[in-house]
């Protein structure tokens, strides 16, 4: 109940919606299944809300488990009072919980523990009660040679260790200091000794300071990477190194009025030795976690856009994996992606067999009725695209369309165990050409074969928590696959394993059954697949499509459990199922509310009506290819003011990278994305989007291109991104990457 109430408050939804969703999740239902087929139970929570709920649920359950452990340990040790129990039960985050537990946590043997064993706690209490007094006069009463306390100075030093530990373990004090340091503290960075290379990608942080609570995620990740690589050092402190803020806070919390010199020195050491380093570690960790979460979110959004890119469809396709010395690898696949033929051509230097390559491609296209030519966007891409365009222009009767596609991750797939199993006798490079052809036909079906982390649409992807990254990306893949739906009779095992209710073993069993028994004729036949029981059928059936099967509804998103509902709708329209699917206009005049019955709420009825209007439709946009400008193939061909068409390859917090066909993506800084002020580049662009850009500047030496999508030259309206406050910027400090003054330099943070 505690978890349900907290989730309801955080997500701003009803407690009944939360309880229903938790019950479904605990029964093993997937997020896509709940989002689409259990709207009545959840009050139509969408997949985004359900993902947030699912993620937060795991965190809160971990918190509850830790709370129970702490309560049990405190009960066993005899330290659990009613007041402490109440505070522990009220703690709503892990940090507060651990702060409360800290004074009672079993500790390693340290100098404070040795002071306790030497019986110095009474003296420590006296010092706290009378902080204005010098304790030296009382120290002689506590000499203990067997504990190494053979002088008053030794006694006082031990008491100081005991007091520093006590002063630093108040949960309320830690919460106050943590809050103030996060809101007021500055994180400053400098170059490590001997690392101030003026050409370093971290040069903007050699003399830099910014309030820690306002550091954007991409700058935080750059700082943390620089520190990890030994290039940078950082420090968190109150502005102007004002450590008295921390010391005064400790003094006020413990109500230590007018502390004497000895006690004042103890307070200073409590801050500098214990509290400041501890809080710096905690808050930098918080900064890292927030930055990693933002980076993972960027990766997930980019991956979602890439997976849902428009498919060219089931058409015979030639895949070209460009190369110079090693030649261009050619693979022909049919409409279903099955490899028909492969070869290698050598149109470029050093062999320069241009005409012979044209003849080979023409013969292949004629022999297999090819409609599309997919060209990978790697080395020699534009030269190979020129070859394909010349083929289409010289032989219009072929009707082939050349398209440049991203080959990100193709090499990973080519060398994978999956590719080796699929094409055991093919060279790795030919497998890459097959992948390039298939990803044009259906990006989703092909890209699911590759580890999402290898697709290259992330920001600092190797610096973030890999477990969290994998979990987030797997969720994106699952949502995308189930959003589109899967052809049961053509889908590969890697695609099927992402379908709701299925796993790797069940996906393999489906393919094995299909190989042995032929195509599935209806969805119910799934129950004959080894180990696929009623629960897996319930969770998966609605997302699996069967074209030209025995049951027309099997090629729609209507779940088999709703087929009786369709029969009632068809009867009301005066036709059978097949006729209703063939003539959606018969739904006109029918009121969805009329069909609400037990088991079929209004949400379900409306969804069925929507699906019957366009059964089996692909929710992805219509396919369109980018048209790179002829004659613009290298950085040297670019000039400021030039207008070009390109495709967005990556979206980050500071802008978007665009492929304009010159073998080097250009950067559209966030300030150049629109004629208005925007906070998030995703407001206006997405990965895979075709855009019009204008060249601002070209740096051939550093291979950097600055682009703009603004229609005007005037500055965008609104408040520009704030990078430093006047008080926090150090004299002579360089502007950090991501600022308006450094938009060209920001491209260096791409990877």
C-alpha positions in Angstrom: 0.0 0.0 0.0 2.9 2.4 0.8 4.4 1.8 -2.7 1.0 2.1 -4.4 0.3 5.4 -2.7 3.7 6.9 -3.5 3.4 5.8 -7.2 -0.1 7.4 -7.4 1.3 10.6 -6.0 4.4 10.7 -8.2 2.5 9.9 -11.4 -0.6 11.9 -10.5 -3.0 9.0 -11.2 -5.6 7.1 -9.2 -4.7 4.6 -6.6 -7.0 2.1 -8.2 -5.1 2.5 -11.5 -1.9 1.8 -9.7 -3.2 -1.3 -7.9 -4.6 -2.7 -11.1 -1.3 -2.2 -12.9 0.7 -3.7 -10.1 -1.5 -6.8 -10.1 -1.0 -7.2 -13.9 2.7 -6.7 -13.7 3.0 -9.2 -10.8 1.1 -11.7 -12.9 3.7 -11.4 -15.6 2.0 -9.1 -18.1 4.2 -7.0 -20.3 4.0 -3.2 -20.5 3.0 -3.3 -24.2 0.2 -5.8 -23.4 -1.1 -3.8 -20.5 -0.9 -0.6 -22.5 -2.9 -1.9 -25.5 -5.2 -4.6 -24.1 -5.9 -3.8 -20.5 -7.0 -0.2 -20.7 -10.2 -0.7 -18.7 -8.1 -2.0 -15.7 -5.5 0.8 -15.8 -7.7 3.7 -16.8 -5.9 3.8 -20.2 -2.4 4.5 -18.8 -0.2 4.8 -21.8 3.1 3.0 -22.5 5.2 5.9 -21.3 3.4 6.1 -18.0 3.6 2.4 -17.6 7.3 2.4 -18.3 7.8 5.1 -15.6 5.7 3.1 -13.2 7.5 -0.1 -13.9 11.0 1.5 -13.4 9.9 3.4 -10.3 8.3 0.2 -8.9 11.6 -1.6 -8.9 13.3 1.3 -7.1 10.6 1.6 -4.5 10.6 -2.1 -3.8 14.4 -2.0 -3.3 13.9 0.9 -0.9 11.3 -1.1 1.1 13.6 -4.2 1.2 16.4 -2.0 2.5 14.0 -0.4 5.1 13.0 -3.8 6.4 16.6 -4.9 6.7 17.5 -1.8 8.7 14.5 -2.1 11.0 15.4 -5.8 11.6 19.0 -5.0 12.4 18.1 -2.1 14.7 15.6 -4.3 16.5 18.2 -7.0 17.0 20.8 -4.5 18.3 18.3 -2.9 20.7 18.6 0.6 19.2 15.1 0.8 17.6 13.0 3.4 19.5 9.5 4.5 18.6 10.8 7.8 17.4 13.5 6.2 15.2 11.0 3.8 13.8 8.7 6.6 12.8 11.6 8.5 11.1 12.7 5.4 9.2 9.1 4.7 8.1 8.7 8.3 6.9 12.0 8.2 4.9 11.0 8.5 1.2 14.5 8.0 -0.3 17.5 5.8 0.1 19.8 8.7 1.2 17.5 9.7 4.1 17.2 6.1 5.1 21.0 5.6 5.2 21.5 8.9 7.0 19.2 7.8 9.8 20.9 4.4 10.1 24.5 5.8 9.9 25.0 6.3 13.7 24.0 2.7 14.4 25.7 1.0 11.5 28.4 -1.4 12.5 31.7 0.4 11.9 35.2 -0.6 11.0 37.6 -0.1 13.8 38.8 3.5 13.7 40.2 6.2 16.0 36.7 7.2 17.1 36.0 3.6 18.1 39.3 3.4 20.0 38.3 6.6 21.9 35.0 4.9 23.0 36.9 1.8 24.2 39.2 4.1 26.2 36.2 5.6 28.0 36.3 9.1 26.5 32.6 9.5 25.7 31.9 11.3 29.0 34.6 13.9 28.2 33.2 14.3 24.7 29.7 15.0 26.2 31.2 17.6 28.5 32.9 19.4 25.6 29.6 19.5 23.7 27.8 20.9 26.7 30.4 23.6 27.3 32.0 24.3 23.9 33.3 27.7 25.1 35.7 26.0 27.6 39.2 24.7 26.9 39.0 20.9 27.6 42.8 20.7 28.3 42.3 20.9 32.0 40.0 17.9 32.1 42.0 15.8 29.7 44.5 14.7 32.5 41.7 12.7 34.2 41.4 10.4 31.2 45.1 9.3 30.8 45.3 5.6 29.9 48.7 4.3 28.8 47.3 0.9 27.8 45.1 2.7 25.2 48.0 4.9 24.0 46.7 7.9 25.9 49.8 8.9 27.8 49.4 12.7 27.6 46.6 15.3 27.7 47.3 16.1 24.0 46.8 12.4 23.1 43.5 12.4 25.0 42.2 15.5 23.3 43.2 14.2 19.9 41.1 11.1 20.5 38.2 13.1 21.8 38.4 15.2 18.7 38.1 12.0 16.5 35.1 11.0 18.5 33.4 14.4 18.2 34.1 14.7 14.5 32.3 11.4 13.9 29.4 12.4 16.1 29.1 15.9 14.6 29.0 14.3 11.1 26.3 11.7 11.7 23.1 13.7 12.2 20.6 12.9 9.5 19.0 16.3 9.7 22.4 18.1 9.5 23.4 16.1 6.5 20.1 16.8 4.8 20.5 20.5 5.4 24.1 20.7 4.2 23.3 18.5 1.2 20.5 20.8 0.1 22.5 24.0 0.6 25.5 22.6 -1.2 23.5 21.4 -4.1 21.7 24.7 -4.6 24.6 27.0 -3.7 27.8 25.1 -4.2 30.1 25.4 -7.2 31.9 22.6 -9.0 35.2 24.0 -10.2 37.6 22.1 -12.5 41.2 22.6 -13.5 43.7 20.6 -15.6 45.7 18.0 -13.8 49.4 18.7 -13.5 51.1 18.4 -16.9 47.8 17.8 -18.7 46.9 21.3 -19.9 47.2 20.5 -23.6 45.7 23.4 -25.6 44.4 20.9 -28.2 42.7 18.7 -25.6 39.0 18.1 -26.1 38.7 19.0 -22.4 40.4 22.4 -22.8 37.2 24.3 -22.0 37.3 22.8 -18.5 40.9 23.7 -17.6 39.5 26.8 -15.7 35.8 26.4 -15.2 33.2 26.8 -12.5 29.4 26.4 -12.4 26.8 25.8 -9.8 26.6 22.1 -9.5 22.8 22.0 -9.5 22.6 23.8 -12.9 25.3 21.9 -14.8 23.7 20.4 -18.0 24.1 16.7 -18.5 26.5 16.8 -21.4 28.9 19.1 -19.6 28.6 16.9 -16.5 29.5 13.9 -18.5 32.5 15.7 -20.1 33.8 16.7 -16.7 33.4 13.3 -15.3 35.1 11.7 -18.3 38.0 14.1 -18.1 38.4 13.3 -14.4 38.3 9.6 -15.1 41.0 10.0 -17.8 43.2 11.9 -15.4 43.0 15.1 -17.4 40.8 17.1 -15.0 40.5 17.6 -11.3 37.3 18.9 -9.7 36.3 20.3 -6.3 32.9 21.2 -4.8 32.6 24.0 -2.4 30.6 27.0 -1.5 31.3 30.1 -3.6 34.6 31.9 -3.0 35.8 28.8 -1.0 33.6 30.0 1.8 34.0 27.0 4.1 32.5 29.0 7.0 29.1 28.4 5.5 29.5 24.7 6.2 31.1 25.2 9.6 28.5 27.7 10.7 25.7 25.3 9.7 27.3 22.5 11.8 27.7 24.9 14.7 24.0 26.1 14.6 22.7 22.5 14.2 24.4 21.4 17.4 23.6 24.7 19.1 27.2 25.2 20.0 27.2 28.9 21.2 30.4 30.8 21.2 32.8 27.8 20.8 36.3 28.3 22.1 39.4 27.9 20.0 39.7 24.1 20.6 36.1 23.5 19.7 36.3 25.8 16.7 39.2 23.8 15.4 37.2 20.6 15.9 34.3 22.1 13.8 36.7 23.1 11.0 38.1 19.6 10.9 34.6 18.0 11.0 33.8 20.1 7.9 37.1 19.7 6.0 38.0 16.1 6.9 34.6 14.5 7.0 31.5 16.4 5.8 32.9 18.3 2.8 34.6 15.3 1.2 31.6 13.1 2.0 29.1 15.5 0.5 31.3 16.2 -2.5 31.3 12.5 -3.2 27.6 12.2 -2.7 26.6 15.2 -4.8 29.0 14.4 -7.7 27.4 11.0 -7.6 24.0 12.6 -7.8 25.2 14.8 -10.7 26.6 11.7 -12.4 23.3 9.7 -11.9 21.2 12.6 -13.3 23.6 13.1 -16.2 23.6 9.4 -17.0 19.8 9.3 -16.8 19.6 12.2 -19.2 22.2 10.5 -21.6 20.2 7.2 -21.4 17.0 9.1 -22.2 18.7 10.7 -25.2 19.9 7.3 -26.4 16.5 5.8 -25.9 14.6 8.5 -27.8 17.1 8.4 -30.7 16.8 4.6 -30.8 13.0 4.8 -30.8 13.1 7.2 -33.7 15.6 5.0 -35.6 13.7 1.8 -35.1 10.4 3.4 -36.2 12.0 4.9 -39.3 9.8 4.4 -42.4 10.4 1.1 -44.2 10.8 0.9 -47.9 8.7 -2.2 -47.8 8.9 -5.7 -49.3 10.7 -5.1 -52.6 13.7 -6.8 -54.1 16.8 -4.8 -53.1 20.5 -4.7 -53.8 22.7 -3.9 -50.8 26.0 -2.2 -51.5 28.7 -2.1 -48.9 31.1 0.5 -50.3 34.9 0.1 -50.3 37.9 1.3 -52.3 40.8 -1.2 -52.4 38.7 -4.2 -51.3 35.8 -3.3 -53.7 32.1 -2.8 -53.2 30.3 -5.8 -51.8 27.0 -6.5 -53.5 24.1 -8.6 -52.1 20.7 -9.1 -53.7 17.7 -10.0 -51.5 14.1 -10.7 -52.4 11.1 -9.0 -51.0 11.3 -11.1 -47.8 15.0 -10.4 -47.2 16.2 -13.8 -48.5 19.6 -13.7 -50.1 19.5 -14.4 -53.8 22.9 -13.6 -55.1 26.1 -11.8 -54.1 29.3 -10.6 -55.7 32.0 -7.9 -55.5 32.6 -5.1 -57.9 35.6 -2.7 -58.3 34.4 0.6 -59.6 36.9 2.8 -57.7 40.6 3.2 -57.5 42.9 1.3 -57.7 41.1 -0.9 -60.2 38.6 1.7 -61.6 36.4 -0.9 -63.4 33.5 1.6 -63.6 31.8 0.4 -66.8 32.2 -3.3 -65.9 30.6 -2.6 -62.5 27.7 -0.9 -64.1 27.2 -3.9 -66.4 27.3 -6.3 -63.4 24.7 -4.2 -61.4 22.5 -3.9 -64.5 22.5 -7.7 -65.0 21.7 -8.3 -61.3 18.8 -5.8 -61.3 17.3 -7.3 -64.4 17.7 -10.9 -63.3 16.0 -10.3 -59.9 13.6 -7.5 -60.8 15.3 -5.2 -58.3 13.5 -2.0 -57.3 15.8 -0.5 -54.7 19.6 -0.1 -54.3 20.7 0.5 -50.7 24.1 2.1 -50.3 25.9 2.1 -47.0 27.1 5.5 -45.8 30.6 4.6 -44.9 33.9 5.0 -46.8 33.4 5.6 -50.6 29.6 6.0 -50.0 29.1 9.1 -52.2 31.3 7.6 -55.0 29.2 4.4 -54.9 26.0 6.4 -54.8 27.1 8.1 -58.0 27.6 4.6 -59.6 24.0 3.6 -58.6 22.5 6.9 -59.8 24.3 6.6 -63.2 22.8 3.1 -63.5 19.3 4.4 -62.8 19.7 7.3 -65.3 21.3 5.3 -68.1 18.7 2.5 -67.7 15.4 4.0 -66.6 13.7 0.8 -67.8 15.0 -0.9 -64.7 13.1 1.4 -62.4 15.6 1.2 -59.6 15.9 3.8 -56.9 19.2 4.4 -55.1 19.0 5.2 -51.4 21.9 5.9 -49.0 21.2 4.2 -45.6 23.1 4.2 -42.3 25.3 1.3 -41.9 25.8 1.9 -38.2 26.2 -1.5 -36.5 26.3 -3.5 -39.7 29.8 -4.6 -39.0 28.8 -5.7 -35.5 26.0 -7.9 -37.0 28.3 -9.2 -39.7 30.7 -10.6 -37.2 28.0 -11.8 -34.7 27.1 -15.4 -33.9 23.7 -14.8 -35.3 25.0 -13.7 -38.7 27.4 -16.7 -38.7 24.5 -19.0 -38.1 22.3 -17.4 -40.7 25.1 -17.2 -43.4 27.8 -19.7 -42.4 29.4 -19.8 -45.8 29.4 -16.0 -46.5 32.3 -13.6 -46.0 31.8 -11.1 -43.2 31.7 -8.2 -45.6 29.0 -9.8 -47.7 26.9 -10.3 -44.6 27.2 -6.5 -44.1 25.8 -5.9 -47.6 22.8 -8.1 -46.8 22.2 -6.2 -43.6 22.3 -2.9 -45.5 19.7 -4.1 -48.0 17.4 -5.4 -45.3 17.6 -2.3 -43.1 16.2 -0.4 -46.1 13.3 -2.8 -46.5 12.5 -2.8 -42.8 14.8 -1.0 -40.3 13.1 -2.4 -37.3 13.3 -6.0 -38.3 17.0 -5.7 -39.1 18.2 -3.4 -36.3 16.8 -5.7 -33.6 19.6 -8.2 -34.5 22.2 -5.7 -33.2 23.0 -4.8 -29.6 21.4 -1.3 -29.4 24.5 0.1 -27.8 26.4 -0.6 -31.1 24.0 1.4 -33.3 25.7 4.7 -32.3 22.9 7.0 -31.6 23.9 7.8 -28.0 25.7 10.4 -26.1 28.5 9.3 -23.8 27.0 5.8 -24.0 30.1 4.0 -22.8 30.3 6.2 -19.7 26.9 5.5 -18.3 25.7 2.6 -16.1 25.6 -0.2 -18.6 22.9 -2.2 -16.8 20.5 0.7 -16.7 21.4 1.5 -20.4 20.6 -2.0 -21.5 17.4 -2.1 -19.5 16.2 1.2 -21.0 17.2 0.2 -24.6 15.6 -3.2 -24.3 12.4 -1.5 -23.2 12.5 0.8 -26.3 13.0 -2.2 -28.6 10.2 -4.1 -26.9 7.8 -1.1 -27.2 8.8 -0.5 -30.9 8.4 -4.1 -32.0 5.0 -4.4 -30.3 3.8 -1.0 -31.6 4.4 -2.1 -35.2 3.5 -5.8 -34.9 5.4 -8.8 -36.3 4.7 -11.0 -39.3 4.5 -14.4 -37.7 5.5 -16.3 -40.9 8.5 -14.2 -41.9 9.9 -12.8 -38.6 13.3 -13.9 -37.5 14.0 -15.3 -34.0 15.7 -12.1 -32.9 12.6 -10.1 -33.8 10.2 -12.6 -32.3 12.0 -12.6 -29.0 11.0 -9.0 -28.4 7.3 -9.7 -28.8 5.2 -9.4 -25.6 5.1 -12.7 -23.8 7.9 -14.4 -25.8 11.6 -15.0 -24.9 14.6 -16.3 -26.8 13.6 -20.0 -26.3 10.0 -19.5 -27.4 11.1 -17.4 -30.4 13.4 -20.2 -31.5 10.6 -22.8 -31.0 8.3 -20.7 -33.2 10.8 -20.6 -36.0 11.5 -24.3 -35.5 7.8 -25.2 -35.7 7.5 -23.0 -38.8 10.4 -24.7 -40.5 8.9 -28.1 -39.8 5.2 -27.5 -40.5 5.2 -24.6 -42.9 3.5 -21.2 -42.4 1.1 -20.6 -39.6 -2.5 -20.7 -40.8 -4.0 -19.0 -37.8 -3.0 -17.6 -34.4 -4.5 -20.5 -32.4 -1.9 -22.7 -34.0 0.7 -21.0 -31.8 -0.6 -23.2 -29.0 1.0 -26.2 -30.8 4.5 -24.6 -30.4 6.6 -26.3 -27.8 6.4 -24.7 -24.4 4.1 -21.9 -25.6 1.2 -22.1 -23.2 -2.1 -20.1 -22.7 -0.4 -17.2 -20.8 2.3 -16.7 -23.5 -0.5 -16.9 -26.1 -2.5 -14.3 -24.3 0.4 -11.9 -24.0 1.7 -12.4 -27.6 -1.1 -13.2 -30.0 -2.4 -9.6 -30.5 1.1 -8.5 -31.7 1.6 -11.3 -34.2 0.2 -11.0 -37.7 -0.7 -13.7 -40.2 -1.2 -12.4 -43.8 -3.6 -14.4 -46.0 -4.4 -16.8 -43.3 -7.6 -18.6 -42.4 -8.8 -15.9 -40.1 -8.8 -12.3 -41.5 -8.6 -10.8 -38.1 -5.3 -12.5 -37.5 -3.7 -9.8 -39.7 -4.9 -7.1 -37.4 -4.1 -5.8 -33.9 -7.5 -7.1 -32.6 -6.7 -9.6 -29.9 -8.3 -13.1 -30.3 -10.2 -12.5 -27.0 -12.0 -9.7 -28.8 -13.1 -11.7 -31.9 -16.6 -12.3 -30.4 -16.9 -8.5 -30.1 -16.1 -8.2 -33.8 -18.8 -10.7 -34.6 -21.3 -8.6 -32.7 -20.2 -5.5 -34.5 -20.4 -7.3 -37.9 -23.8 -8.6 -37.1 -25.0 -5.1 -36.3 -23.6 -4.0 -39.7 -25.4 -6.9 -41.4 -22.2 -8.6 -42.7 -19.7 -11.2 -41.6 -16.1 -10.6 -40.4 -14.5 -10.7 -43.8 -16.9 -8.3 -45.4 -16.6 -5.9 -42.5 -12.8 -5.8 -42.8 -13.1 -5.3 -46.6 -15.6 -2.4 -46.2 -14.9 -0.2 -43.2 -17.6 2.3 -44.2 -20.1 -0.2 -42.8 -18.9 1.0 -39.3 -20.4 4.4 -40.0 -23.5 5.0 -37.9 -22.6 2.4 -35.3 -22.2 3.7 -31.8 -19.2 2.1 -29.9 -21.1 2.5 -26.6 -23.8 0.2 -27.8 -21.3 -2.7 -27.8 -20.0 -2.2 -24.2 -20.6 -5.4 -22.3 -18.9 -7.3 -19.4 -15.3 -8.0 -20.5 -15.4 -5.3 -23.3 -15.2 -1.8 -22.0 -15.5 1.4 -24.0 -11.7 1.6 -24.4 -11.5 -1.8 -25.9 -14.5 -1.2 -28.2 -13.1 2.0 -29.5 -9.7 0.4 -30.2 -11.4 -2.4 -32.1 -13.4 0.1 -34.2 -10.1 2.0 -35.0 -8.4 -1.2 -36.1 -11.3 -2.4 -38.2 -11.2 0.9 -40.1 -7.6 0.1 -41.3 -6.8 -3.4 -40.3 -3.1 -4.4 -40.2 -1.9 -0.9 -41.1 1.8 -0.1 -40.4 1.9 2.8 -37.9 5.3 4.0 -39.3 5.5 7.1 -41.6 5.7 6.8 -45.3 9.1 6.1 -46.8 11.2 8.9 -48.3 14.9 9.0 -49.1 17.3 11.9 -48.6 18.7 13.6 -51.7 22.3 14.6 -51.2 23.4 17.4 -53.4 25.3 16.3 -56.5 28.9 17.6 -56.6 29.1 18.0 -52.8 30.9 14.9 -51.7 33.8 16.1 -49.5 34.5 18.8 -46.9 36.3 20.8 -49.6 33.1 21.0 -51.6 31.3 22.9 -48.8 31.0 26.7 -48.6 29.3 28.9 -46.0 25.8 29.8 -47.0 25.3 26.6 -49.0 21.8 25.0 -48.6 21.7 21.2 -48.4 19.4 18.3 -47.6 20.6 15.9 -45.0 19.4 13.3 -42.5 19.7 13.5 -38.7 22.0 10.8 -37.4 22.1 11.7 -33.7 20.4 14.1 -31.3 22.1 15.3 -28.2 21.3 17.8 -25.5 23.4 20.4 -27.2 22.2 19.9 -30.8 21.8 17.5 -33.6 24.3 15.8 -36.0 23.3 15.7 -39.7 24.7 13.6 -42.5 25.0 15.8 -45.6 26.9 13.3 -47.7 30.5 14.5 -47.1 31.7 11.6 -44.9 31.6 13.9 -41.8 28.4 14.7 -40.0 27.8 18.4 -39.3 26.5 19.9 -36.1 23.4 22.0 -35.8 23.9 23.6 -32.4 20.7 23.9 -30.3 20.8 27.6 -30.9 20.6 27.0 -34.7 17.8 24.5 -34.7 14.9 26.9 -34.9 14.0 30.6 -35.1 12.7 30.4 -31.5 14.3 29.4 -28.2 14.1 25.7 -27.5 15.3 23.8 -24.4 15.4 20.3 -26.0 16.5 19.5 -29.5 14.0 16.7 -29.6 11.3 19.4 -29.8 12.2 20.0 -33.5 14.3 17.0 -34.7 14.5 13.3 -34.4 17.0 10.6 -35.6 16.4 9.6 -39.2 14.5 12.9 -40.0 15.3 14.5 -43.3 16.1 18.2 -42.9 17.2 21.3 -44.8 20.3 22.9 -43.4 22.6 25.8 -44.2 26.4 25.7 -43.9 27.7 28.2 -41.4 31.3 27.3 -41.2 33.8 24.5 -42.3 37.0 23.5 -40.5 38.7 21.1 -42.8 41.7 20.6 -40.6 39.6 19.5 -37.6 36.9 17.9 -39.8 34.1 20.0 -38.3 31.1 21.4 -40.0 28.7 23.9 -38.4 25.2 24.0 -39.8 22.0 25.9 -39.2 18.3 25.0 -39.6 17.2 28.6 -38.9 15.5 30.5 -41.7 16.7 33.8 -40.4 20.1 35.3 -39.5 18.7 37.1 -36.5 19.3 35.6 -33.0 16.5 33.2 -31.8 14.0 34.7 -29.5 14.0 33.8 -25.8 16.6 33.3 -23.2 19.8 31.6 -24.4 21.2 28.6 -22.5 22.9 29.8 -19.4 26.3 28.4 -19.0 27.8 30.4 -16.1 26.7 33.1 -13.8 28.7 36.3 -13.6 29.7 35.4 -10.0 30.7 31.9 -10.8 32.8 32.4 -14.0 36.4 32.7 -13.2 38.5 35.4 -14.8 39.9 34.2 -18.1 37.8 31.0 -18.0 36.8 29.6 -21.3 33.2 29.0 -22.2 32.3 25.3 -21.8 31.1 23.1 -24.6 27.4 23.6 -25.3 27.6 27.4 -24.9 26.7 29.7 -27.8 30.3 30.9 -28.1 31.5 27.4 -28.5 29.0 25.8 -30.9 31.7 24.6 -33.3 33.8 23.1 -30.5 30.8 21.2 -29.2 31.2 18.8 -32.1 34.2 17.4 -30.3 31.8 15.9 -27.6 30.0 13.8 -30.1 31.5 10.6 -28.9 
